[in-house]
Amino acid sequence: MTTLANYPGRVPGEGLDSGVAAHYGDPLREQRYLARSAAVIDRSDRGLVIVRGADRLSWLHSLSTQHLEQMPESSAIQGLILSPHGHVEHDLWFTSTGEEVWIDCEPGDAPALADYLTKMQFMLRVEVEDASDSFSMATLIGPKARDVVAAVLGASPPDPGMVAYGEGVMMRALPYPGEFDLLGTPAHVNAAVAAALEAGAQPAGAMAYDAWRVENLRPRQRRETDHRTIPHEVGLIGDAVHLNKGCYRGQETVARVQNLGRPPRRLVKLQVDGSQHTVPSPGAKVLSEGREVGFVGTAVMHHEEGPIALAVIKRNLADGADVIVVDDDVEYAALIDTGLTV
C-alpha cells in the first residue's frame, strides 16, 4: 500500500512541518492539483487530545471561544483557547463523535493542551487523554475532492461542518469549498489515503498547502500568530469565536475590541518582488519608511502569482502601500494586496 510517508520523491519539511513532506518533487505542480483537481496532504504530525465524560461539552464550552454546549453528534467546528488577556494560545478543531470530543491541534501542542485541560477538570465528570501517538490525519482539497471523498467513503460526502464515517476513519467536511479532513489511527488513515490516490487524488506537500493558505488568507498558529495575537487581528472572529455565548477566559478582550472595532494589527497578503528568486523566512520584519510595522508569517512561491506572503502589520497601513521585508541581510520590496485583508 502506497502511503504519503513512502511516496516516491518525498522531501521532508522543515520547522513546524518537519514531521511531514514539504513536497514530492514539484511544489508548483502540486499547487495546480489543489487548484484544479484534487490533492491529498499528509498532516499526520498534528496532535490529538480526546475528552470523554458526561460533562465534556458544557465543560469545553466554558473554556473555549466556541459554542459547544449543544454540539451535535458527528459535527465539527473550529475554536480557540485564549490567555487571560485574550491572546491566542491554542487554535483547535473540535469533532464530536457522540461519546467523545476529539480536539486536534498544531504539531507539538497536544501536551500543553492536555496539561491545561487536566488542571481545569476540578470535580467535573470528564477525562482527558493525549492520544497523539495513535492518531493520524490527512487533508483532501480541490474542486474534485468531493468525488474522491465519495469514492473513499462509498457514500455521499458530509455537508460542511459535519462528519461521515468510513472504514475506521472520520471524514470531516470543513466550511471551505472542497476541503475535507481524514482522521483516525495511522493504519486506517493510510488505507483511506491509498484509496484516495486510487480514486485520482495526487499527493501534495506542506509547501502547496501553505500556498493555498496564503492565497485564501488563512492564518496558522505559530506562523501568523505571536505571543500577543488577539483573534480579531487574524480573522478568527466568526469562524472560531462565537460572540453570543457565556463567559470564557479572555472574553473581556474579545468583547472590548469587538465593540471598539479597532484591533491594533491586521492580517494582510503581500505581493513580494520576485527578483531575489527566493521568499522571506517566517518571522522576517516588515518595514515602512524605515520603521518596523509587522512580521511575515508564511511566504511562498505561488504557481500563478509568484512570491506572495501573509503578514501581520499595524492597522494604519493602507491597502496598496509599499513596504520592505527584511530577512537577515536580504531585502524584498513588497506591496500590501488591495482588498485582501481581514
C-alpha positions in Angstrom: 0.0 0.0 0.0 1.5 3.3 -1.1 1.1 6.0 1.6 2.3 9.6 1.8 5.1 8.7 4.1 6.8 6.5 1.5 5.5 8.1 -1.7 8.3 8.5 -4.4 10.1 11.8 -4.4 9.1 12.8 -0.8 11.2 15.6 0.5 10.9 16.2 4.3 9.6 19.5 5.6 11.4 21.9 8.0 10.5 23.7 11.2 6.8 23.4 12.0 6.4 20.9 9.2 9.4 18.8 9.9 7.1 15.8 10.5 5.5 15.7 7.1 6.5 16.2 3.4 7.5 19.6 2.1 6.8 18.3 -1.4 7.1 15.3 -3.7 9.3 16.7 -6.3 7.4 19.6 -7.8 5.7 22.1 -5.4 4.2 24.2 -8.2 2.6 21.2 -9.9 1.2 20.1 -6.6 -0.4 23.6 -6.2 -2.1 23.1 -9.5 -3.6 19.8 -8.3 -5.0 21.8 -5.4 -6.4 24.5 -7.6 -7.8 22.4 -10.5 -8.3 18.8 -9.4 -7.9 17.1 -6.0 -4.8 16.7 -3.8 -4.2 14.8 -0.6 -1.9 16.3 2.0 -0.1 14.5 4.9 -0.9 16.2 8.2 -0.1 13.3 10.4 2.1 15.5 12.7 -1.0 17.2 14.2 -1.7 16.4 17.8 -4.9 15.0 19.3 -6.5 15.3 22.7 -9.6 13.3 23.4 -12.2 14.4 26.1 -14.7 11.9 27.4 -17.3 12.0 30.2 -20.8 13.3 30.8 -19.8 16.9 31.3 -17.5 17.2 28.3 -19.5 19.6 26.1 -20.5 22.0 28.8 -17.0 22.0 30.3 -15.3 22.7 26.9 -17.9 25.3 26.2 -16.9 27.2 29.4 -13.2 27.0 28.5 -13.2 27.8 24.8 -14.3 30.7 22.5 -16.8 28.4 20.7 -20.4 27.5 21.5 -20.1 23.8 22.2 -22.7 23.1 24.9 -25.3 21.8 22.3 -22.7 20.5 19.8 -24.5 17.9 17.6 -23.1 14.4 17.3 -20.9 13.9 14.2 -20.2 17.6 13.8 -17.0 19.7 13.8 -16.1 23.3 14.5 -13.1 25.5 14.9 -12.4 27.2 18.3 -9.7 28.8 20.4 -8.4 28.8 23.9 -7.2 32.2 24.9 -4.9 33.6 27.6 -6.5 35.7 30.4 -5.5 38.7 28.3 -7.3 37.4 25.2 -4.2 36.2 23.3 -4.4 33.1 21.2 -2.9 30.1 23.0 -4.4 27.2 21.0 -6.2 27.1 17.6 -8.2 23.9 17.6 -10.7 21.8 15.8 -13.4 20.1 17.9 -15.0 17.0 16.4 -17.9 15.3 18.3 -18.2 11.6 17.9 -21.2 11.3 20.3 -19.2 9.7 23.2 -16.0 11.7 22.8 -14.8 15.1 21.6 -11.6 14.9 19.5 -9.6 18.1 19.7 -6.8 18.3 17.1 -4.1 20.9 17.3 -0.8 22.1 15.8 2.2 19.8 15.9 3.7 19.6 19.4 0.8 21.5 21.1 -1.1 18.4 22.5 1.0 18.0 25.7 0.4 21.6 26.8 -3.2 21.5 25.8 -3.8 18.3 27.7 -2.0 19.7 30.7 -4.1 22.8 30.7 -7.4 20.8 30.4 -6.4 18.4 33.1 -5.7 21.3 35.5 -9.2 22.7 34.8 -11.1 19.4 35.5 -11.9 20.1 39.1 -14.8 17.8 40.2 -16.4 17.6 36.7 -17.1 14.2 35.0 -14.5 14.5 32.3 -11.4 12.5 31.3 -8.6 14.0 29.2 -6.2 11.9 27.1 -3.3 12.9 24.8 -3.9 10.4 22.0 -1.4 11.9 19.5 0.7 8.8 19.3 -2.2 6.8 18.0 -3.6 9.5 15.7 -3.1 10.4 12.1 -4.6 12.9 9.7 -4.7 13.8 6.0 -6.5 16.6 4.1 -8.2 16.5 0.7 -8.5 19.8 -1.2 -9.7 20.7 -4.6 -12.7 21.1 -6.9 -12.8 17.4 -7.5 -12.2 16.5 -3.8 -15.9 15.6 -3.3 -15.7 12.9 -6.0 -12.6 11.4 -4.3 -14.3 11.6 -0.9 -17.4 9.8 -2.3 -15.1 7.0 -3.7 -13.3 6.6 -0.3 -16.5 6.5 1.7 -18.6 4.7 -0.8 -21.3 7.3 0.1 -22.1 10.9 -0.3 -19.6 13.3 1.3 -20.7 15.1 4.5 -22.1 18.6 4.5 -19.8 21.4 5.8 -19.3 21.2 9.5 -20.4 17.6 9.6 -18.6 14.2 9.8 -19.1 10.9 8.0 -17.6 7.6 8.8 -15.7 5.2 6.6 -13.5 2.1 7.3 -12.1 3.1 10.7 -11.8 6.8 9.8 -13.8 10.0 10.2 -14.2 12.3 7.2 -14.7 15.9 8.3 -16.1 18.5 5.9 -14.7 21.9 6.6 -16.6 25.1 5.9 -14.5 25.9 2.9 -15.3 24.8 -0.6 -13.7 21.4 -1.5 -11.8 20.8 1.8 -12.1 17.6 3.8 -10.0 16.1 6.7 -9.4 12.4 7.3 -8.9 11.5 10.9 -8.2 8.1 12.6 -5.4 5.7 13.5 -2.3 5.7 11.3 -3.3 2.4 9.7 -6.8 3.5 8.9 -5.8 6.9 7.6 -3.1 5.3 5.4 -5.7 2.9 3.9 -8.0 5.8 3.2 -5.2 7.8 1.6 -4.3 4.9 -0.6 -8.0 4.7 -1.7 -7.9 8.5 -2.4 -4.8 8.1 -4.6 -6.5 5.2 -6.4 -9.6 7.5 -6.9 -7.5 10.1 -8.7 -6.1 12.4 -5.9 -2.5 13.4 -6.2 -0.1 13.9 -3.3 0.8 17.4 -2.3 3.2 18.6 0.4 3.2 21.4 3.0 4.5 23.9 0.5 1.4 23.5 -1.7 -0.8 23.7 1.3 0.9 26.9 2.5 0.4 28.4 -0.9 -3.3 27.6 -0.7 -3.5 29.2 2.7 -1.7 32.3 1.7 -3.9 32.7 -1.4 -7.0 32.4 0.7 -5.8 34.5 3.6 -5.9 31.6 6.1 -3.7 32.1 9.1 -1.9 29.3 11.0 -1.0 29.3 14.7 2.8 30.0 15.2 3.1 31.3 11.7 0.7 34.2 11.7 0.4 34.4 15.5 2.8 35.5 18.2 2.5 35.9 22.0 0.2 38.9 21.7 -2.1 37.9 18.9 -5.8 38.5 19.5 -8.5 36.8 17.4 -9.6 40.0 15.6 -6.2 40.6 14.1 -6.0 37.4 12.1 -9.6 36.9 11.0 -10.7 34.3 13.5 -13.9 36.1 14.7 -16.9 34.3 13.4 -15.0 31.2 12.3 -13.5 30.3 15.7 -15.1 32.8 18.1 -18.8 32.8 19.0 -19.8 36.3 20.0 -23.1 35.3 21.7 -22.1 32.9 24.5 -21.2 32.9 28.2 -18.0 33.8 29.9 -14.7 32.2 29.0 -11.1 33.1 29.6 -10.1 36.2 27.5 -13.7 37.2 26.7 -13.2 40.7 28.1 -10.6 41.5 25.4 -12.7 40.0 22.7 -15.8 42.0 23.7 -13.8 45.2 24.1 -12.2 45.0 20.7 -15.4 43.9 19.1 -17.2 47.0 20.5 -14.5 49.4 19.6 -13.7 47.8 16.3 -10.0 48.8 16.2 -7.6 45.9 16.8 -4.0 47.2 16.7 -2.9 44.9 13.9 -4.4 43.1 10.9 -3.6 40.1 8.6 -2.7 41.0 5.0 -1.5 39.4 1.9 1.7 40.8 0.4 2.8 40.7 -3.2 6.6 40.2 -3.0 9.2 41.3 -5.5 10.5 38.1 -7.3 13.9 39.4 -8.4 15.6 37.6 -5.5 14.3 34.2 -6.7 13.6 33.3 -3.1 11.0 34.1 -0.5 11.3 35.6 3.0 11.6 33.3 6.1 8.9 33.1 8.7 9.4 36.0 11.2 11.0 38.3 8.7 10.5 42.0 9.6 8.1 44.3 7.6 9.3 47.9 7.4 7.5 51.1 6.3 9.5 54.3 5.9 12.3 52.7 7.9 10.1 51.7 10.9 9.2 48.1 11.8 5.5 47.7 11.3 5.0 43.9 11.5 6.2 40.5 10.5 5.9 37.9 7.8 4.2 34.6 8.8 4.2 32.4 5.7 5.9 33.3 2.3 5.5 31.0 -0.7 6.2 30.8 -4.4 2.7 30.6 -5.9 2.1 28.8 -9.2 0.3 31.8 -10.7 1.0 34.9 -8.6 4.7 34.4 -8.0 6.1 35.2 -4.5 3.3 36.1 -2.0 3.2 36.1 1.8 0.9 36.5 4.8 2.0 39.3 7.2 0.6 40.8 10.4 1.1 44.5 10.3 0.0 47.7 12.0 -3.6 48.6 11.2 -2.9 52.1 10.0 -1.0 51.0 6.9 -3.2 51.3 3.8 -4.0 48.7 1.2 -1.7 49.2 -1.7 1.1 50.6 0.4 4.7 49.8 -0.4 6.7 48.0 2.3 10.1 46.4 2.7 10.6 42.9 4.0 13.9 42.3 5.7 15.1 38.8 6.2 18.6 38.9 7.8 20.6 40.8 5.1 18.2 40.3 2.3 15.6 42.9 1.5 12.4 42.4 -0.6 10.2 45.1 -1.9 6.5 44.2 -1.3 3.0 45.6 -1.8 0.0 45.2 0.5 -2.5 43.5 -1.7 -5.6 45.7 -2.1 -8.7 44.3 -0.6 -7.1 41.1 0.7 -7.0 41.8 4.4 -9.0 40.9 7.5 
